[in-house]
Amino acid sequence: MTPAAYLRYKKNKKKYETTTDGTVIFDPDQEERVPWRKKDWWRYLVSALLLLVYLFPFYVIIMVSLKTFNDTSPRAVFPHPIYWGNFAAIFKSGEIFIGMKNSLIITVGVLALQVVIGSLAAYALSRNQTKFNEVVRNLIMSVMMITPLTTLVGVYSTMSKIHGTSTYWGIILILSAFGLPLTIFLYTNFIGSIPRALDEAAAIDGAGNLQTFFMVILPQLRTVTVTVLILQGVGIWNEYTYSYYFLQKQSMATITLVIKTFFGSVMNDYGQAAANAVIGMLPLIVLYLFLQKYFIQGQVDSAIKS
């Protein structure tokens, strides 16, 4: 037993047991639970209040989706009786399926570009510590501060000249460019924590830079990749401004543009708009529930610098 292990054993004897031959074994079943401390009651109260603040909009939108068009009761009041006609109407029209299909194509295309290009760029920036790469890294950080809306006119003018409006490749290219700085930033910090000895061992075995990346480094980027998929995927799925200007064909409408059709200058159908929003949220909620463990771990790991 090392000196450090002995000190831990001496401090927490209840968590260890000794076998017949004198071997000391750590017993995880004896791990004590953190006792309740009355002085921490305010932390739980604040956490509960924050939880209510975040969940209240979801509650309201679900309540609105279950009300009739002529229901004038407050939006937070539970409907009586429950009206399922809003969901039946949007399923019958089929616009929700067109919107989800377009959103899915755009989201998958953008995420694929961001993961491939972002991880490769981050690998080069992290492993080659030169002054030029330092300038590039600082430039990427500064670009993250620019609001995409400020470049709308210039981007629209350029895309119109190359016939990129109302096309999948056009909107995918635009959204990928706006999301790459954050993607590169996350990957750079994560790759920086991976020992260079792995690269050196792969080089000794005759692997090139691309082989080293795809066969050695990429398999270790699972957690940060999940973080990128969730952070960027939510923003792409909910993107409205650029989709509104660049996807002018009704057949190219995303889920956010479909919801917008229920709001007009004369009449607003809040019930069907809320029903569309509820259906549109489900894919993101399911995705997060399945990947939340990797998402949290990826955020922690990406914050560690070598």
Secondary structure, 3 states (H helix, E strand, C coil): CCHHHHHHHHHCHHHEEECCCCCEEECHHHCCCCCCCHHHHHHHHHHHHHHHHHHHHHHHHHHHHCCCCCCCCCCCCCCCCCCCHHHHHHHHHCHHHHHHHHHHHHHHHHHHHHHHHHHHHHHHHHHCCCHHHHHHHHHHHHHCCCCHHHHHHHHHHHHHHCCCCCCHHHHHHHHHHHHHHHHHHHHHHHHHCCCCHHHHHHHHCCCCHHHHHHHHHHHHHHHHHHHHHHHHHHHHHCCCHHHHHHCCCHHHCCHHHHHHCCECCCCECHHHHHHHHHHHHHHHHHHHHHHHHHHHHHHHHHCCCC
